[in-house]
Amino acid sequence: MHDPINVALLGSKFMGRSHSNAWSKVARFFPDGPAPAMRAVAARDAEAVASFARTWGWEQGSTDWRAVVEDAAVDLVDVATPNHVHAEQAIAALEAGKHVACEKPLAGTLADAEAMAEAAERAPGRTFVWYSYRRVPAVALAHRLVASGALGRIYHVRAAYLQSWAGPEAPLVWRFQGDIAGSGAHGDLGAHIIDAVRFVTGEEITGVEGAIEQTFIEERALAEGTGGEIAGAGAGTGGAKGRSTVDDAVLFLARLSGGGVASFESTRLATGYHNANRFEIHGEKGALRFDFERMNELGFYSKEAEPAVQGWTTIDVTRGGDGHPYAAAWWPDSHGLGYEHTFINQAADILAVLGGRAPQVPLPDFADALRTQRVLHAAVESARHRTPISLNEGRPR
Ligand SMILES: NC(=O)c1ccc[n+]([C@@H]2O[C@H](COP(=O)([O-])OP(=O)(O)OC[C@H]3O[C@@H](n4cnc5c(N)ncnc54)[C@H](O)[C@@H]3O)[C@@H](O)[C@H]2O)c1
């Protein structure tokens, strides 16, 4: 029997809800690990955070994140705030001796991410980063297939993360403010596909050969409040406008440590797609393809099948009895999972690690997420200076 892990959450909106849901359900579906105790949530508005705490089952709501982080009763601090405060909050938690689970990207800037990874090296606590798409069962299965050698040498990777909510009608919420977000579609969406490619192929990105950074909508209406969702829909706006200081899209070409080549495209203006987080991987023995808009499916092509029957197979990745990752914890075969399960699966793996067991598939820590951050940084440097950037030495030149 494990002692519970006392959790404190910072942030109470989109990710605040998704993480609260995960902490509240994880012990029921994954009973082997330590259970979380939902001690406190901190956000900025006193009334709203008190109501959030009641709704989601946190013992206490607070506007003082530092007091929450330093509370001796807290074991794990879960950082679900905008990117510009990740470093300050995560480093304070690490210095207070806590474990930290931080939202992605690790930070808005490479300098912040480096400071966080350095603090993690010095601290006793474990670190985790919510690259939650690793825990889509189909993505975890793709990782396992590649690790088993099913694709052989990898030649091509094509990754794209396509959304479309950031048209001219979207107000200037924090996701369009460079001093808060660090970047636009790039850090928001590109971070996920860079992590996914590293995770699924098991290879590192060794260089960026060229990149485009594009802002299509230069000015947006100033928002009064957040509107309560990513696009700021419902936020009041007056007549005033302000400048967007982030990209709407970034595209780049890269080389992989196994000698393969890769393309990445992240945009919030891909009309027609809402959350198409995709990759295709072509190896000498086979290929894989995935699209989050059909998240329960993984496409697999094997060149080792009889030539006459070679073709794309659509695997319904919901069958725990057949060894599909995470599926055994959930429902019967073909009773599909959704977005929220990826966070519950990650909470389960974090708790497993803190209880001394291995996660179902590798969890990124701050050092791992710093590698993704270096690629994000290199792509922007490549676009701005119109030059290739080598990542061979571990940092962009
Ligand atoms: N893993 C994923 O798939 C995923 C999805 C969306 C967002 N994210 C990441 O999660 C983080 C939060 O994004 P979100 O969509 O939840 O944003 P959001 O705007 O919906 O919520 C941000 C929350 O942080 C609080 N906050 C802001 N500044 C704060 C401060 N200085 N101190 C304490 N609280 C503060 C706000 O009050 C709010 O509760 C970002 O890093 C984002 O990139 C990850």
The ligand as a MOL file (V3000), in Angstrom:
LIG
                    3D

  0  0  0     0  0            999 V3000
M  V30 BEGIN CTAB
M  V30 COUNTS 44 48 0 0 0
M  V30 BEGIN ATOM
M  V30 1 N -0.7310 19.1660 -23.3110 0
M  V30 2 C -1.5390 19.7940 -24.1390 0
M  V30 3 O -2.0430 19.2070 -25.0780 0
M  V30 4 C -1.8600 21.2530 -23.9260 0
M  V30 5 C -3.0500 21.7980 -24.4280 0
M  V30 6 C -3.3230 23.1550 -24.1600 0
M  V30 7 C -2.4220 23.9230 -23.4380 0
M  V30 8 N -1.2680 23.3640 -23.0060 0 CHG=1
M  V30 9 C -0.3050 24.1720 -22.2200 0
M  V30 10 O -0.8440 24.3620 -20.9070 0
M  V30 11 C -0.4490 25.6330 -20.3900 0
M  V30 12 C -1.7100 26.4090 -19.9850 0
M  V30 13 O -2.5290 26.5580 -21.1290 0
M  V30 14 P -4.1220 26.6700 -20.9980 0
M  V30 15 O -4.6500 26.3780 -22.3510 0
M  V30 16 O -4.6100 25.8900 -19.8510 0 CHG=-1
M  V30 17 O -4.2530 28.2240 -20.6950 0
M  V30 18 P -5.5140 28.9730 -20.0900 0
M  V30 19 O -5.4100 30.3970 -20.4840 0
M  V30 20 O -6.7600 28.2120 -20.4390 0
M  V30 21 O -5.3010 28.8500 -18.4840 0
M  V30 22 C -4.1890 29.4520 -17.8430 0
M  V30 23 C -4.4060 29.4310 -16.3420 0
M  V30 24 O -3.2230 29.9330 -15.7110 0
M  V30 25 C -3.5830 30.9300 -14.7570 0
M  V30 26 N -2.4570 31.8720 -14.6510 0
M  V30 27 C -1.9910 32.7120 -15.5960 0
M  V30 28 N -0.9260 33.3980 -15.1390 0
M  V30 29 C -0.7340 32.9420 -13.8680 0
M  V30 30 C 0.1870 33.2790 -12.8630 0
M  V30 31 N 1.1420 34.1890 -13.0730 0
M  V30 32 N 0.0950 32.6040 -11.7000 0
M  V30 33 C -0.8630 31.6730 -11.4660 0
M  V30 34 N -1.7780 31.3440 -12.3930 0
M  V30 35 C -1.7060 31.9810 -13.5590 0
M  V30 36 C -4.8260 31.5580 -15.3360 0
M  V30 37 O -5.5450 32.2070 -14.2710 0
M  V30 38 C -5.5410 30.3080 -15.8580 0
M  V30 39 O -6.2000 29.6380 -14.7930 0
M  V30 40 C 0.3690 26.3040 -21.4930 0
M  V30 41 O 1.7220 26.0730 -21.2300 0
M  V30 42 C -0.0500 25.5560 -22.7640 0
M  V30 43 O 0.9670 25.5420 -23.7600 0
M  V30 44 C -0.9920 22.0500 -23.2280 0
M  V30 END ATOM
M  V30 BEGIN BOND
M  V30 1 1 1 2
M  V30 2 2 2 3
M  V30 3 1 2 4
M  V30 4 1 4 5
M  V30 5 2 4 44
M  V30 6 2 5 6
M  V30 7 1 6 7
M  V30 8 2 7 8
M  V30 9 1 8 9
M  V30 10 1 8 44
M  V30 11 1 9 10
M  V30 12 1 9 42
M  V30 13 1 10 11
M  V30 14 1 11 12
M  V30 15 1 11 40
M  V30 16 1 12 13
M  V30 17 1 13 14
M  V30 18 2 14 15
M  V30 19 1 14 16
M  V30 20 1 14 17
M  V30 21 1 17 18
M  V30 22 2 18 19
M  V30 23 1 18 20
M  V30 24 1 18 21
M  V30 25 1 21 22
M  V30 26 1 22 23
M  V30 27 1 23 24
M  V30 28 1 23 38
M  V30 29 1 24 25
M  V30 30 1 25 26
M  V30 31 1 25 36
M  V30 32 1 26 27
M  V30 33 1 26 35
M  V30 34 2 27 28
M  V30 35 1 28 29
M  V30 36 1 29 30
M  V30 37 2 29 35
M  V30 38 1 30 31
M  V30 39 2 30 32
M  V30 40 1 32 33
M  V30 41 2 33 34
M  V30 42 1 34 35
M  V30 43 1 36 37
M  V30 44 1 36 38
M  V30 45 1 38 39
M  V30 46 1 40 41
M  V30 47 1 40 42
M  V30 48 1 42 43
M  V30 END BOND
M  V30 END CTAB
M  END
